[in-house]
Structures are given as structure tokens and as C-alpha cells.
Amino acid sequence: MRCLLASAGMLLRRRSCSCSCSGPLLLLLGVTVCLFYQTLMVARNRLRSGHQQPAAAPDTRVLMEEETRRVIAALETLQVQVWSQQPPRWRRAVVLTGRHQLSDPEVQLYQQVLKNLDYQVQLSRYAETSSVLTTNHGVSGWSLLLCLSSSERSCLRRISFSHLQHHQTVNLLPGVMEAFSDAGGGLCHFYTRSHLTGSELPMRPHACGSTSRKLQVPEDSVGGDSHSPVGAPPPALVAMVNVYVLVTSMKPLTSFLHDISVVTTNQEQQGQPTKLRNFLLQQVGPTTSHEALGQVKKVIGEVLQAAMSTNEKQQMNRCVLCYQLLTFTLLFSGSVTPVVVQVETDLTFSSLSDDTFDGQITKDLILEDTLHFLLPTHAHLSSETHLSSETHLSSETHTQTEGRQYGGCRGTHGVCLSENEFLLLLQFQRQMKTPSGFQLLYPSTLFSSSSSSSSSSSGPLSVSDLQIRISRHYELQRNQSHRTDETDERTNQESALSSSQDGSEGSCVDPHLRQIYTDPPLTLTPPFSPWVKEYRAEVTFDTVTVRIRPQPVSSACRVHLDEHRGPRMANYPVGLGDSRISILVTDTAEPEPVVMTIYTVHVYRESRPSLPMFGDHVMCCFLQDCGLLVQPGLSCGLQPLVDTQSSLHACSSGHAPGRWVVPCLSCSDNRTCDWREVAWRPDSCYHPLVDRLLLQDCLTDRKVLFIGDSTNRGMMYLLMERVNSSLEDWGKAHDTLVYRNLNGGRSQVSYSYYPQFWLEKTQRPTFRQALLQLIDRSRPLVNSNRTVLVVGGVQWLNTNHLRTVREVLDRESLSDILVVVKSLGMGFHLPVDGIRSLSLTEIQDLYRENQNIISTAKHHGYEVIDTFSITMGRYKEFLQGRCACHFHEVEKFWSSRTSDDTTSTTNRTRSFRTAPELSSQSAVQDLDQEAWPKASSYHVRGPVNQVYSEILLSRLCPKTRN
């Protein structure tokens, strides 16, 4: 028997130099193709005999499968020898990011997966800026080129696809992109080169390119479509389905369908990612769903065949290992046979919600599956090495090959494979063997009867015939494996969807994260890896929230943020300075979730950009930020300061109208301001700064009672620090506290937290009860201004509480004590999950409520600190806390010196001051004369809190020192 390899032999000799096809590879190709000839001819002869004896048909199928196994064994032998002998430089990947940032999840995914596949990764924006691609037509020095969506044009301009070497892979097929490009008005380009009409293909001709039309799901299933099977009653299948197709070869056409689809129905406003097989099963049942899936494959296959048959870019020296991902939008309108209404040459997920990251997560899953499906790994090749040692090529085969019998393709039973086709077949065999989310779409017996009759045909076997034989072999293997192991879900027909898409029973055996998705994208340091548990990231001042969704590797694991029962996804407010986000990977197989792994992300938010003053400047002022117009009738942002303070006098109240002032080079650009020197200035008076000695003197034998939330507590701790020059004790108390050692034991401060929102409403103490308890814990009290009650919080206070204060004090014979009302403040203005979020209208209503509180407090003779006006213009400068309402935090001193920022502001020249104002540096002058706090002490930081706390002190001690 002679092995005739006409086209293969000539092509191999012709390309042996240009494609670096070494002598051993040439020999191996010849050996294996000869083996194909022998094995397949034996199978064909036996099958022909089988057709003459119908009773032996079952034996014929067994013989055919046996010979297919011999072919696959030969392919596996060559897999190891071809791919494992690549030089190291062949494992270099170039990723062109285009407009994508390095923090983009898609860029990070490529880096992570390629690193795991032992690739050296080089990142560049475009092909023109890549050092690897700027020489020799860009076709040397790399093995993998990935062009992200915004860099595709650069790749097509720079890369000569006709000169690519056999080992090189690009994620573009120019012919496919051209076929499905927009020829005008959405008309698919391949229609312009064919005689097809809209009725000849199950596709709308105007279905290509980025169009402005919005695809809609039909309201009901009226009439089905023209491609429905004759006489078949239309099932109730009405949906728009996006499916994702991988094309690995144009000629012969080879394509795969991914399991994941995105389904949009009339019942859902947003699309839902799900397995296509599961969706069809749920909609039309087990029998019809099998038919529907077959119709999906047939429709897409027919469109691909038509598009490829009209393409002019099917060059002989094409890129063998290149591929193209496509999105097909299918419309089911009452029939199991869909119509293609849109084709895009990229992965698109426009129907999925951006807020939940479903689009990015689904895209990443498909991209990761694609890389693992297409790229061989060293581990995969090593696992096959033992197979090659057991696979023998007959001596007859070696002899024939060494004789180099490369004649014409004589006779009727030749196996004529070009070098490109042979390498394509090698890749196909490895892909069909690899567990993946992809299933074979084309070639298939759905499209032609020739594949089923080729065994008995006298014509030569095509690559498609061999592909069908190989796919059938592995399909049989999978079916047998499925019968013996019902729990094996990771087959070539099924992929592991994320936990957000499909639930999964069982234990969390791999408690790691696949990725951490954030909006805006965070640049994590170090770059994300499932094995790294702690990260740092920085955000700009204007970034006030971060939406985060960690995604687990295994769907059996559950992710919770901050606590065992926390959400899997949340909007986090990012306060100035450091914030921490804890990610708990838990196993929910037990009745009580078990924390398996904890990841931590530390986020540092920068302060407002500041430009130090070195020379000329102007004074600017502002009351409210243009990003939050609390008072629509007033100006917003920086305005030139008009100084009307002809004669300054101390303010007679704590709610004197005022505004923030700051020195700038120009009031039209807030980036030119020295924000370290921003200060609060009343319009027609000033709040005197109370130095420490006067404060100690005026608080001697006085008791100060605070009732309110954490914002009230922040004022209390600053008072304690100012009196003692340090804060020795503090805590985030949510009950009642009494400090008796203040001011050398001469002053007392007590505090009661209200409202206790974490309790059930029926169990919460009322405001009256909380106030009475605070008074009882603080006794003995005197009925004079030697007793001070400070009441207030963020937004719970109203005029009814002030009436309750009056009633309780009258009943307790304390009607003459000094009452200071801290008014409302900014907070709850950000869209944060798990807590209330105020709209702009509700915030404007708060301003009016704040005015009512001030009027009522004045009516009762109480002092008022208008914290709402003070916080309104600096609402972005909140510190840690989900409410975005905290303008203070307590930090520990770790040395005998204050923190660097305090030291630097102490020595700063303040010559620009034209009037007494209150700023974060106001009290520092008083501390200059004192010893620095001890190493074990604490410090209350927060410039906004310090301003209204200093106003409180000025109202407690209104006298000025001589």
C-alpha cells in the first residue's frame, strides 16, 4: 500500500524554510499523515464490506471507532513533539490595551491567565508603540497577540497576517471581521458579494455593525417565522438571546458555541446570564429543548457558511491558529427556530446591568475559557508524554515515509492534507479533548448528509470529515463518563458559571476569589491574584464611593462583605484617608456559614488637591458646592470674597451666618487654592478662640452632658482633648459614659448615645428615657449654667425633641441650665447599600427643617451651633463611616510627637489672615506652649469637626482673656 501525499508533500517542501518548519517536524507530519491514510483506508474498506452485509452494521461502527482511536493516538503523539519543543521565545504574549486602563478587569484577566499558562506578557497601547511589533512586519519575537477592542484597527494596520508563522496566534480573523462589517445602514458586507436574499438565510440582512436601533422582544408569539418546521406547533418561546461563537478557522470552517448566553424576555427589563441549554430546557421541556438547541446551531452554522463562502481574504498562507469571537443575537418569536437579528465581531453584553458587573463577569468567564481552550499548557503537554511512549508507528510506515513518497494525490482514496490543515487538525483534537465551556458548532452532521455517507464514498476524506469523526469519539467518551459519574459537571458541554448565575450544592473546596470587580476600577497593589489576601489602592479626592463585587472561583462558595451575613456586592463610601473593606469567602454547606478565607482591601482617599501659597493670591469664599445645590437660589462654588467686616466683634450666637474662605490664585479654579488654609468666617462677626487656660478655668466645677449620635460624640472628645491637651481615653460608645477625671478632676463630662437604631423599634429607649438616664447618671447637678446639656446629631433631631428637653428640664428642676443645640448636618447623601439614601429634594427639605430647629431653639432660649451650614459646602470631606456624615475620627499617637501633618501646619506662616477665622489650625497655636501628647494618647482629627467644636467652646466660655 502506498502513501500518496501530493499537496502535503509539495506544500511542506515549499514552506519548510519560510515557516521555520524543521526537518523533524516535516518528517513527523509525513509519518502521521501516512498513518492517517493507512488507518482510515482500513476503516473505509471494512465499512464498504459492512455495507454489503447489513447484519454486520454494529460491528462496522465498532471498527470505525477503533480506527478513529488509532488516528487520535497518532495525533496525540505529534501533539507532544510539536508543541513541547517550542523555543522559549515562542511563549511571549503581547497584549494591546488600546484605551483600556491597566486596572481594567479584562487587562488583569489576560495578565493573570497568561502568567498561569507560562507566558511572558508585554503590555502596550497600540501596535505602533510596541517594541516587539515595530520590526519585521510585526511577525517575529512573539507567539500570542491579543488586540483589545479599541486596538483592533492598529493590529490590522500593523500585522501582516499572510506572513505569520505557524506557532503564532492572534485574536482576530480579518476575513470574519470583513464579512460581518457594516456595508452601510447595517447591511452585512458578505451580502454585497453574494446573490442571497433576506429570505434565503435565517438572518436579517441589516444585522451588522454598531446600529442605533434598539432590539426589542416581541410582545407575544404571533405566527412564528418563515423558518419554522412545517406543521410543527410553535412552542411558547419568545426571547432575545445573545450567544457567543468562537471561529478558529475560515477554510475549512470550524466554530464553537459557548454554553453561556444572555437571555432577555418580556418579563425581565434586564438580560440574565444563563446556560443556553438550561434556558431552553426550562422554556420548552426536555424533548423540544434538544431540537431548539440543534436549530440554534444550524441557524448560526448556515450564516457562517454563507459569510465565509463569499470572503475574498481566504489566503493560502493564512494564520492557522488565529481566532475570532462573535456575538450572535437570536430572536425567538414563537418558534424553536430563531432568526439572527444582529452579529457583532466582539463580545457584547449591553443587556446586562452595569451596576451588578454581570456583563464584565460574564465576559471574563468566556475570555478565560477561550484562552484555556485555545492555548496548550506545559502541564497539559507533559501529561500526554506518557501516551506518546506507548504509541507505536509501524515499521512499514517509517519505511514509506523515509522513502519520501510525496507524489500526486492519485487514486480515489487519498488523504490530502496541507500543512495548515494538519496543524488545524492537531489543534482541533486537543480542543475536543480539553474540558471546556465550548461545544462544537461547525462542522456537524446537522448541515450536510455528506459527512454521514463519506465512509462509503469513493472520494477523499476532508478535514471536516476527520473533525466530525474526532468529535464523535469524544462525545461517546463523555456520554460513558456521564453514566458512570453523574456528579461530573465540568464536561465539554458544560462550564462553571459564576455563583451569581447558577447556584451550586456542596462544600466550598476552593475558597479563593476569581476577581475583585470595582467601579471605578481600582488599581490594586499588588496586582490581584487569588493567592494574595491583602491589597492597597488609592483614589482621588472626587471619588466618594466605590462599588465592589468580589467573585469566587467556585460557585459553591459565597462571598460576604465585612461580616458573615453581609452583602455580596455593595456601594462603599470612601472617606478621606484610610478605609478598609473586608471580603469573607464562606462555606454555606453548614447551617452557620464558616469563614474560609478573608481578603482585605485598604483604600486611601487623597485630600483635596492643594497648591501652596508662595506669593500673590486672592481670597475666595463658598457656601455650597455646585455638585449638591442645597440652596438653589444661592451661588455655588468659589466666589471672590467681598470683605464687609469694617468693625469686628465677637458673635453673640453660634449660628451666625457665615461661609468658608480660602486663598487661591484664581477663584475660577479650585485647583489653585491652598486648601490647608481654608477657614470658616461669619459674615459680620467672629468666634473667639478659647485658649486652654481659659477653657480649663471656665469649665472648673462644671458638668457637660452630651446626648446624641457619633457626631455629637466627636465634639465631646475634642472638648476633652482641648481641656487636657491630650485624649487619654476614648471609644465608639453606644451607651452611657461618664468621665470624672477631666481637667484634673475639676470637670465632668458624660455622654449618652441616641438613637439606638440597631435595636427593634419596640425595644429602643425613647428620647425622654435616654435623657432622664443621662441626667441620673450625671448627678448631682446644679440648676445653673454650671450644668451644660449639648443635644443633637446628624438628622434625627426635630422640634419635638426640643420640646421634650424643655419638659424634662422643668420637671427635674433644671430649667436654668445652659442648653446647646447642635443642629443637623450633612450625611446619607450617597447611594450606599443597606442604609437610607437621601435625594437632592430630601436634602433641600433638611435645610428647611434645620431652620425650623434653629428658630425653635432660640424660642426656648437655647444656644445653637449651625452645623448644617458648616458641613453643607464640604460634604465631600467626610471621614470613615457608611453614613458619610462623620467629619472626625480619633487616631492614636504612636510617638511623643504629633503626626506629620499637625507639625507642618503648626509652623506654617499665616500672614494672609485679615480677620479671626476658625480652621483646623486654630487650636494648634494654643498647643505650641504645651508639651506634646504622650505616646499612649489619642488625637481627634477632622478640620470640619474642629471648626464647629471650637464654636461650641466659644459659647461655653464667651469671655475673652486680657
N, C-alpha and C positions, 0 to 999 in steps of 0.2 A: 504494500500500500504506500502510495506516495503522498507526501505533504506538500501541497501547492499553495504558495503564499505570494501571489503576484503583486498585488497592490501593497501588501505589508512589506515585502522584501524590498521593492524599489523605494518605497517611502522611507523605510528605515535607513537604507544606504544614503538616500538623498539628504536626510535630516540628521545624520549621525554627527556632523560637525557643527551645524548651525544651532542645534539644540543641546549640545553637550551630552548627547546620548552615547555613553561609553560602550566599549566593546562588550563587557559582561552584560550590560542591560540589553544590548541588541541580541545577544545570544539567548538571554532569558526570555525575551519576547518571542523569539523564534521557537524556542523549546516549548513554551506554553501554548502558543497558537497551534503548533503541531499536535500537542496533546488534545487541544480542543477538537481538532479535526478528527483524530482517532476516536475519542470518546463519543463525540456527537454522531459520527458516522456509524459506529456500532449501535448506538441507541436508535438511529434512524432505520438501519437495516432491520433491527428487531421489531421496531414499530410497524414497518411495512409488512413484515411477516405476520405481525399481530392483526393487521387489517384483513389479511387473507383468512385468518382464523378468529372470528369474532369471540369465540368462547374464551380466548386467552387474553381478553382486554384487561382484566385486573392484573395479570402478570406483566402485561406491557407497561402499565403505569408504574409498577414496582421497578421494572428495568429502567424506565425513563428517569425515575427519581434516583436510582443508583448511579446512573451515568452523570446526572446533574451533580451529585455529591462529588464525583471524581473531578468534574470541572471546577467546582468550588474549592476543592482541596488544592488543585493546581494554582488557582488564583491566590489562595492564602499563602502558598509557598512564595509566590512572587511578591505579595504584599510586604513581607518582611525584608526581602532583599532589595526592593526598590526604595521604600520609604526610610528604612532604618539606616541606609548608607548615605544619607544626605549630609553634605558638609555643614558645619555649624552655622555658616553664614546664611544657609537656607532657612534658618529658624528666626529670621528677623522680620518683624511686622512694622509697617508704617501706618499710622492712624492719622488721617487728615480730618481735623475737627471743624474746620470752617468757622462758623460763628458760634459754635458751641464753646462754653466755658469749660475749664478743666474740672470744675466742680459738678458739671452736668452728669447725672447718673449714667447716661449712655457712654460717656467717655470713661468713667470709672469702671463700668462693667467691662468694656473692652480691655482695659489695662489689667483688671483682676483675672479675667478668664484666660487671656493670652499668657499672662505670667504663669498661671497654673498649667498651661499647655507647653511651658518651657520656651516661650518666645521672648526675644528681646524686643521691647516696644519703643518705637520712636514716635513722638507726637509732633505734629506740625499743623499750621493753619491750612495751608494750601500746598499743592504740588510744586508751585513755583518757589516756595520758601523752604522746601525740604532739601537738605543737603544730599540725601540719598537719591532723590528723584530728579535732580537737576543735571545729571550726567548720563550719557549713553542712552538717550531717549527714555530715561527713567525705567529701564528694564533690567537693571543689574543691581546686586547688593541687597536684595530683599526677597522674601518668599510670600509675604501676605501684605496686601494693600487694602485698607478699609477706608472708603470715602464716605464720610457722613453727609447728610442731606445737603448742607449748604456748601459742600466742597466738590460736588459731583461734576460741575462744569469744569472746574480746574483739573480734575482727573481725566476727563475726556479730551481736554486740550493737550495735556502733557504726555499722557501714556499712549504709547503705540501698541495697541492690543495685538496687532499682527506679528509683533516681534517678541512677545512674551515667551518665556521658557516654560517647559512642561511642569516644573515644580511650583510655578508662581500662581497665586490666587488673587483675584480682585472681586470685590462685592458688586460688580457692575457687569452687565451684558449689554453693550451698546445696541445690538440688534433688537433686543427685547424693549429697551427704552425707546428706540425709534418707532417700533411697531405700535406701541401704546402711547405715543406722544400726541399732542393736540394739533391736528392739521387745520384748525380753525373752527370756532364755535363748538368745540368739544368733540368734533369728528375724529375718530381714531385714525391714525396715519395709515394703518395697514388696509383700511377700506379704500383709500385712494389708489391702491395698486392692485386691486382685485375687482372681480366682477360680482362681488357679493352684494346682496341687498339686505335690508334690515330684517326681512322675513326668513332668510336662509340660515341665520345664526341665532341662537338663543341669547341675543345681546342687542341692546340699543346701540346703533352706530355712533351716536353722540354721547359716548361714555368715557372719554379720555380727557386727561388734563385737569387742571385746577379750575373748576367752574364755580360760578356764584350761585347756581341753583341749589336749593335745599331739597334733598331727597326725603320723601315722606312715605310712611307706611300707609297702605290703603285702609280705609275705614272698615271695609268688610270684604268678604271673598265673593265677589260677583263675577261669575263667568269663567274664572281661571284664566289661562293664557293659551295661545295657539300651539304651544309645545306640549300640552298635557297629553297623556296617553289616551287614545280613542276609547271612549266608553267607560273610562275609569271615573268613579265618583270622586270629586275633589275633596280631599280632607280639609279640615278647618285649620289650615296652615297659612297664616298671614303674618309676615315678619320681614324686616330688613336685616340681613345677616352679612357681616364682614368676615370673610375668610382669608387666610394668609397662605400664599403659594410661594414655594421655592423652586426656581428653574435653575437646573445645573447644566443643561446642555440645550442648544437650539437644534442641532442636527447631529445625531438623532435627538428628537425632543425628549427630554427627561425632566420630570417635575414631581414635586411632592406637596402634600397638603398638611398643614399643621392642625393639631387637634383643637387648639384654642380658636374660638370665634367670638365675635361681639354681636349680640342679638338685640335688636330694638323692636318692640311691639307697641301696639296702641295702648297697652296697659301701663307701660313704663315711659316716663319722659326721657330718661337717660338709658343708654345702652348698658348691657350687662355682659361681662366676660364669662364665658362658659364653654365647656366642651361641646363641639358641634354634635357629636353622637348623642350625648345626654339630652341636649335640647330637642333633637328630632324624636328621640325616644319618648320624652315627656309630652310632646305635642301630638304625635300620631300613632304611638304604640310601637311594639317591637317589630311586627311584620312590615308595616308601611315605612318605618324609620329606616330599615335596611334599604328599601327601594329608594327612599328620598336621598340617602347618602350616596347611593350609586348615581342618582340623577345629578347631584351636585358635582361629582367627579366628571361625569360625562359632559355636562354643560361647559365646565371650565376647560376640559381637555379639547373640546371642539373649537373653542375660541382660541386657545393656544395654538392648535394645529393650523387654523386659518391664518393667524398672525404670523407664524413662523414660515409658512409656505410662500408668503409674499415678500419676505425680507430679503434685501439685497446685500446684507452685511455678513452672510454666512461664508466667510473666507476659509480657505483651506488651512492656513496657518493661524487658527483662532486660539483663544485662550481656553485650554482644555478644562482647567479647574475653576474658571470664573463662575459666578452665580448671580442671580438677581432675585430679590424678594419683591413680591407684588401683593397688593390688596385688591381683592375682588369683592365688590358689593353686590349681593344677590337679593333679588326681590321675590319672595314667595307671596303670591296673591290668590291663594285658594287651591293651589296645585302643589304636588310634590316636585314638580319640575320648575326650578327657578329661572329667572331671567337676569342676565348680567346688566346692571344699570350703571356701574362705574368701575373703572380699572385705574389704579394708581401705581406708579413704579417706586413705591416706598411703603413702609408700614404706617398706616394712619389709624387713629383712634379718636376721631373727632366726636363720636357719640358718647364717649366715656367722660365722666366728670373729672375736671382738673382738680377739684377740691379734695378728692379722695385718692389722688395719684394712681387711679386704676389704669389709666392709659399708659403711664410710664412703667408701671409694674408689669402689665401685660406685654408691652414692647420688650422690656428687658428679658422676660422669660423666653420669648420667641427668639430674640437675638442670641441669648445664651445657648438655647437648644440648637440654633443654626451653627454656631461655632463648633460645638461638640460633635454635631452631626457631620460636618464637612472636614474638620481638621484632624488628622491622625495624631495620636499622642505616643510618646515614647513608651509609656506604660502599656498602651494597647498593643503596640508592636512587639514589645517584649513578651507579652502573654501569648503571642502567636508563635514565638520562636520554637517552642517545643513541638508545635504542629508540623513545622517545616522539616524537622529531623525525622518525622515518621512518614513523610510523604515522599514516595519514590517516583522518579521518572524512568520509564523503561529504557533499557539499553538501545532498543530499536529507535526510540525517539531521539536519543542523543546522537546516534549514528546518522540519522536522517538530517538532523539539524546541522551537525558539524559538516555535512556534505553541502550545506547551504543550497538546498534545492528551492530557490526562490524563482520559480517560473511564473507563467501567466496563470490566471485563475481558470484552468482548463476543467472540462467536465461539468457536471451539473451538481456536484456535492461539495464544492469548495467552501471553506470558511474564510471569507475575505475581510480581514480587519486591518484598518490603518493603525498606525502607531497611536494617533489621537483616540481612536475608538477603543483600542485596547486599554489605554490608561483610564479612559472613561469607565470601562467595564470593571477595572480594578477598583476604582473609587466606588462604583455602584455596589459591588459585592460587600465592601467594608461597611457602607452605609446601611445596607439592608440587615447586616448582622448586628449593628450597633443599636442598643435600646434608645429610643428617641421619641419625641413628640410628633415626628413626621411619619406620614404614611404615603405609599406610592400613589401618585395621581395618574401619571402617564410615563411609559406605556402601560396599557391594561387591556384585558380581553373585552372590556366594555365598548371599545372603539372599533374593533375590526374582528372579523372572523378568521382572518389570515393567520393570526397567531395560534389559533387552535388547530388549524389544519397544516401548519408548517411542518409538523413531524412527518407527515406523509407526503408532503410536497417534494417535487424534484428540484426546486430552486434552492439557492444558498441561504443559510441562516443569517438573519440580520442581527445587529446589536440589540434591537428591541426584542427580538425573539429570545435571545440569551438573557436579557434583563427579566423578561416575564418568567422564564424557567427558574432563574435565581430567586426572584421574589416569591414564587410559589413554594420553593423549597423552604424558605424561612417562615413562610406563612404556616406551612404544615408543622414546622418545629414549634412555632408559637402556640398553635392550637393544642398540640400534645402537651406542651408545658402548662398551658392554662388548665387542662383537665387534671393534671397531677398536682397543680399548686394553684388553688383558687384565690389565694391571697396575693399573688404576684400582680400588682397593678402597673408596674413600670415596664410596659412592653413597647414594641414598635408602633402599637396602635394607640397607646395612652401615655400621657405625660402628666407630671405632677403639677397641678395648678396651685396657685397660692392659697393660703388659708382664707383669704378674703373671698375667693371664688368658689371653692369646694371644701366642705368640711371633711374631716377625716377622723376615724376612730383610731384608738391605740395610744401607746405611750410616746412621749417626746424623747426619742432616742438621739436626736441630733440637735441639741439646744443652742443653735447659733443663728445669727442673723444673715440673711442673704444680702440685704442692703438697708441703709437708712435714708429714706426719702424726706426731703425738706423743701419748703417754699418760704422764702427764697432759698436757692441751693446753697448749702454751707460747704465751705472748703475745710474739710476735716484734717486735722494734724494729729497723728499720722494719717495717710490715706486709708480709707475704710478697708478693713479686712475682717472676715468672720472671726478670726482668732485674736484680734486686738479688742480689748474691752473698754479702753478709756481714750477719749478724744477731746481735742480743744478746737474751738472755732471762734472767729471774730466777725462781728457785724458792725455796720456803720451806725452812726447816731440816729439816722432816719429809719432804721429797721426796728420797729417796735414790737412786731410779732413774728414768730416762726411757727409754721405749720409742720408737724413732724409725723411720719408714719414709718416705723420700723417694720421690715418684712422678714419673717422667719424662713429658714431653709426648708423646714419640714412643716407640712400643714397640720401635723399632729401637735405642734407646739403653739402656744398662744402668747401674744405679746401684750403687756400692760405697761402703762407709763406711770412712774412714781410709786405705785402701790399695787398690791395683789389684785385688787378689783378695779384698777384704773383703766382708762380708755386705751384702745389700741392705736388711736390717732387723736391728735389734739392740736389746738392753736395755743401756743405758749406766748405770754407777754414777756418781752426781754427787757428787763430793767437795766439801767446804767450799771456798768461794772460787770461783776461775775454772776452768772446764773447757772444752775445745774439741772440737767434733765436725766432722770434715771429710767432705763429701759429694762424691764424684767421679762425674761423668757421663762414661761412657766409650763408645767405639765399638768393638764387638767384631767388626766385619767383618774386621779384620785378625787374623792369628794371635796377636799380642800386643796386649792391649787398649790403646787410645790414649785418654788423658785429654783430654776436650774442654772441660769446664768444671768448676770447683771452687767449691762453696758451703761457707761456714763458719758454724757456729752456736756462739757463745760463751755458755755457760750459767754464771751466777753463782748459787751456792747460799749463802743467808744463814746467818749463825751462829745459834746457839740464841738465841731471844729473851731479852733480859736486862733486868731492872729495877734501876737503880742504887739503892744503899742510901743513904737520907738520914736515917734515924732508927732507930726500933725495928725489930729483926729477931730471928729465931731461927736457930740453927744446925741445919741438916738434913744428913742423910747418906744415901748409897745405895751399894749394891754392884753391883746388876744392874738393867737396865731391864725394865719389865714387858712390853715388846714382844719380848723374847728371854730367856726363862727358862732360863738355863744351869744353874742350881741350883734345881730345882723346890721343894725343901724349905725354901728361904730366902725372906725377904720381898723384894719388888721395889719400885722407885720410891723416892721420898723418904720418909724416916722421921725423927722427931725424934732429934737426937743426944743420947745419954746419955754424958756426959763421965766416964770412969772413970780418966783419967790423973792419979792422985794424985801420983806421983813419976815424972818423965820421965827416961829415959836413952836413950843412943844405941842404935839397933838393932844387934844382933850378926849380922844376916844381911840379904840383900837381898830375901828372900821373906817377911818378917814380915807376917802377915795385917793387912789394913787396909781402908779404904773411902774414898770421896770425900765431902768435906764442902763445904757451900755455904751462904751466908747467904740467908735468904728471909723474906718477910713471913709466909708460911704454908707449912708442909711439905705441905699438901694440894694445893697449886697450884704447879707448877714454873714457871709464867709470872711468879711474884712473886719469883724468885730473881735474884741478881746473879751470873750465870754467868761473869763475868770474874774472879771471886774463888774459883772452885772449886779445891780443892786435895786432894792425896792425903794421908791421915793413917793411919799404922799404929795398930793398936788399943792397943798397950801400950808403944810406944817412938817414937822419931823418927829420921829420917835426917838427919844433919847436912849443912848446905850447905857445900860446899868452895869457899872464895873463890879468886880467880885466883892470888894469890901462893902460897898453899899448894899449889894444883894444879900450878903451874909447878915448885915445889920438889920435890914428891913424884914428879913424872914425869921429873925430871932423870936422865939416864943410864938411862932405862927404854925398853923397846920393847913396844908394844902391838900384838898381831896379832889381826885380826878375820877370821873366816871365817863366811860365811852369806849371806843374801839382802839385798834392799834395806832391810829393816827394821833389820838389823844395821849396814848402811852408814850409816843415818840417825844411829845412836848414835855412830858413829865421827866423822862430820862435826860433830856437836855438841861432842864432846870437843875436836876440833881448834879450833873457834871459841872455846870457853871458855879453852883454853890460850893462844891467840894473841890473844884479844879480837877477832878477826875471822877470816873464812874467805876466804883469797885464791884458793884453787883447789878445784874440785870437778867431778864428772862422774858420770853414771849408769853407772859402770863395771860391766862384766860379766866382768871378768877379774881379773888380779892387779895391784895398785898398791902402790907404796912411797913414803911421804912422809918425807924425811930432814931437812927444814928446819923441823921443828916445835920450838917453844919455843926459838927462837934456835939451832937445830941441836943442842940437847941431848937431844932426844927423837925417837923414830922411831915412825911408825905405818904398818902395812901391812895390806892387805886382799885377800881372795880371794873371788870370788863363787861361791857354791854353793847349790843345784844348778843346773847349766846346762841348764835344762828345754827350751830351744829346739833342742837337738841330739837326734839319734836316740839311743835308749837304748844302742845298741851303741857309740856314739861319745862318750857322756858320761863325763868323768872320775869315778871313784868318790870317795867322801868321803875315803878314805885317800890317794888320789893328790893330791887338791886340798890336803889338809892338809900332806902332805910337800912339795909345791911351794911353799906359803906359807912353811914353815919354811926351806927352802933359799934363797928369795929374801930372807929377813929376817936371815940370818946375818951376822955372828957373834951367837950368843945365849948367855946365861949361864943356868945351871940354878938360878935363884932367883926370888924374886918381883919381881926387876928385869925379868923377862920375863913378859908377861901375854898369855894367849890368851882371846879372847872368842868364843864359838861359839854359834850359834843362828839362828833365823829365825822365819817365820810358823808353818808347820805341818808342815815336813818332818822336823824333829828327832825322834828317838826314842831309847830307851835303848841301842840297838845302836850309835848314833853315839858315845855317851859311852864305851862300852867300847872303841871304835876309838881315841878320843882317848887313853885310858889306855895302850893297847898301843903307839901311835905314840910317845908321850912317853917311855915306858920304853925303847923301842928306840933313840931318839935321845938318850938320857941327859938328858932334860928333865923328869923326874918331879917336880921340886920347884918348877916354875914355878907362877904363880898362874893358875888356870883359872876363868873366869867364864862361867856358862851363862845365856844369855838363853832363857827358856822360850818356850812357844808364845804366839800372840797371836790376836786376833780378825781375821777376814777370810774371804773366799769364802763369806759368809753371804747374799749377794744373788743372785737369779736372773739372772745375766749370761751372754749368749750367748758361746760359744767357749771358756769356761773351766769348771772344775768348780764346782758349787754345792752347799753342804752343807745338809742338812736339819737341823731342830732336834735330832733324835736324834743325828745325827753330831756336832753341836756339843757336845752334852752328853757324848758319848764323848770328845771332845777334852779336856774339863775333867778327866776321869779320867786320860787319857794324860798330861796336864800334871802331875798329882800324882805319877804314876809317874816322870816325868823329874826332878822335884824330889827325890824320895826317892833315886833312883839317883845324882844329882849329889852329894847330901850324903854318900852312902855312899863315894864316891870322894874326898871332901874338897874338892869344888869349891864355889865361891860360886855363888849362883843369884839372878837377877833375875826375879821372877814377873811377867812382862809380861801373862800371860793374865788374871790377876785385875784388873790395872790397866786393860786395854783392854775388859774384859767389859762394864762399866757404861757405856762411852762409845763403843760400837761404831758409832754413827751419825756420829761426828765424824772419820771418815776423810777424807783429802785425795785428790789425784788418783791415779788408778790403777784398772785394771779389777778388781783383786782386792779392793778396798775394805779393804785391810789396811795402807795407808800412813798413818801418823799424823805424818808430817813431809814437808816439801818445802823445797827450797833456793830462795831468791829473791835477786835481785841488788839491791844498793843503788845507786840512781841519783843520790844526792846525798850530801853529807857528813853528813847527819842520818839517823837511823834512820827507819823507817816510822812513820806517824802513830799506829798502834795501840801500838807499843812506847813511843813518847814519852808517850802518855796514861797507859799503865799504870805508867810509871816514877814519875810524880808522884801516883799515887793513894794516898789515905790507907788504911792497912791496920790501923787501930786495933782491928778486931774480932778479930784473931788471938788465940787463947787458948793455942796451942801451936805449936811449929815444924812447919810442913807444907811440902810441895813443890807448887808451882804453876808456871804459865807465867811468873810474875813473880819467881820466887825468885832467879834469877840476875841479874835486872836491877839489883838493889841493888849487886851487885859491879861492874857496868859503869858505875855512876854516877861512879866515881872515875877512869874511864879516858877517853881521847879517843874520839870517835865513829869508827866504821869509815870507811875510805876509800871513795871513790866507786866503786872497782873491786872492792870486796869483796862477799861474799855473806853471807846470814844463814839459818840453819836455823830455820824456824818450825814450830810444831805443839806445843800445850801437853801433849798426852799423851806424845809422844816425849820432850819435855823432862823430864817427871817421871821416867820410868824411866831416862833417860840420867843425870840427877842422882844417882839411886840408884847407878848404876854408878860414878860418880866418887867417891861416898862410900865404896864398897867398895874402890876403888883407893887412896884416901887416907883411911884411917879415923881418923887423928889430928886433933884439933881444935887450933886456934891459941889461945894465951893472949891 
